[in-house]
Amino acid sequence: MKKITIYTTPWCVYCKMTKAFFKEQNVQYEEKDVSTDAAARDEMIAKSQQMGVPVIDIDGELTVGFDKERLSQLLNIK
């Protein structure tokens, strides 16, 4: 099983879309709320050089924003 981490904020529409897609596909993930967790925010910025969310880390492959096609490819979803 792939290790998936999603860096989010509660008000991010694209974060909600990503989580809904994961739920629909029965994908397990760890969520880190960067609005309240400074360590997670620093980790996200160090990994991605981005301050926007969502940042999705799938086994070290990063995706910024909700990109259904790329997520499907990384997760081998048809």
Contacts in CASP RR format, 6 or more apart in sequence:
PFRMAT RR
TARGET T0000
AUTHOR 0000-0000-0000
METHOD contacts of the structure
MODEL  1
MKKITIYTTPWCVYCKMTKAFFKEQNVQYEEKDVSTDAAARDEMIAKSQQ
MGVPVIDIDGELTVGFDKERLSQLLNIK
1 28 0 8 1.000
2 58 0 8 1.000
2 59 0 8 1.000
2 74 0 8 1.000
2 75 0 8 1.000
3 30 0 8 1.000
3 57 0 8 1.000
3 58 0 8 1.000
3 59 0 8 1.000
3 60 0 8 1.000
4 22 0 8 1.000
4 27 0 8 1.000
4 28 0 8 1.000
4 29 0 8 1.000
4 30 0 8 1.000
4 56 0 8 1.000
4 57 0 8 1.000
4 58 0 8 1.000
4 59 0 8 1.000
5 29 0 8 1.000
5 30 0 8 1.000
5 31 0 8 1.000
5 32 0 8 1.000
5 56 0 8 1.000
5 57 0 8 1.000
6 15 0 8 1.000
6 18 0 8 1.000
6 19 0 8 1.000
6 22 0 8 1.000
6 29 0 8 1.000
6 30 0 8 1.000
6 31 0 8 1.000
6 32 0 8 1.000
6 54 0 8 1.000
6 55 0 8 1.000
6 56 0 8 1.000
6 57 0 8 1.000
7 32 0 8 1.000
7 34 0 8 1.000
7 40 0 8 1.000
7 41 0 8 1.000
7 43 0 8 1.000
7 44 0 8 1.000
7 53 0 8 1.000
7 54 0 8 1.000
7 55 0 8 1.000
7 56 0 8 1.000
7 57 0 8 1.000
8 15 0 8 1.000
8 18 0 8 1.000
8 19 0 8 1.000
8 31 0 8 1.000
8 32 0 8 1.000
8 33 0 8 1.000
8 34 0 8 1.000
8 53 0 8 1.000
8 54 0 8 1.000
9 15 0 8 1.000
9 33 0 8 1.000
9 34 0 8 1.000
9 35 0 8 1.000
9 53 0 8 1.000
10 33 0 8 1.000
10 35 0 8 1.000
11 35 0 8 1.000
12 53 0 8 1.000
12 54 0 8 1.000
14 53 0 8 1.000
14 54 0 8 1.000
14 65 0 8 1.000
14 66 0 8 1.000
15 53 0 8 1.000
15 54 0 8 1.000
15 66 0 8 1.000
17 66 0 8 1.000
18 54 0 8 1.000
18 56 0 8 1.000
18 65 0 8 1.000
18 66 0 8 1.000
18 71 0 8 1.000
19 29 0 8 1.000
19 31 0 8 1.000
21 27 0 8 1.000
21 66 0 8 1.000
21 68 0 8 1.000
21 71 0 8 1.000
22 29 0 8 1.000
25 75 0 8 1.000
25 77 0 8 1.000
27 75 0 8 1.000
32 40 0 8 1.000
32 43 0 8 1.000
32 44 0 8 1.000
33 40 0 8 1.000
34 40 0 8 1.000
34 41 0 8 1.000
34 44 0 8 1.000
34 53 0 8 1.000
35 41 0 8 1.000
44 50 0 8 1.000
44 53 0 8 1.000
44 55 0 8 1.000
45 51 0 8 1.000
47 55 0 8 1.000
47 57 0 8 1.000
47 62 0 8 1.000
48 55 0 8 1.000
48 62 0 8 1.000
48 64 0 8 1.000
50 64 0 8 1.000
52 64 0 8 1.000
52 65 0 8 1.000
53 65 0 8 1.000
54 64 0 8 1.000
54 65 0 8 1.000
54 66 0 8 1.000
55 62 0 8 1.000
55 63 0 8 1.000
55 64 0 8 1.000
55 65 0 8 1.000
56 62 0 8 1.000
56 63 0 8 1.000
56 64 0 8 1.000
56 65 0 8 1.000
56 71 0 8 1.000
58 71 0 8 1.000
58 74 0 8 1.000
58 75 0 8 1.000
59 74 0 8 1.000
61 74 0 8 1.000
63 70 0 8 1.000
63 71 0 8 1.000
63 74 0 8 1.000
71 77 0 8 1.000
72 78 0 8 1.000
END
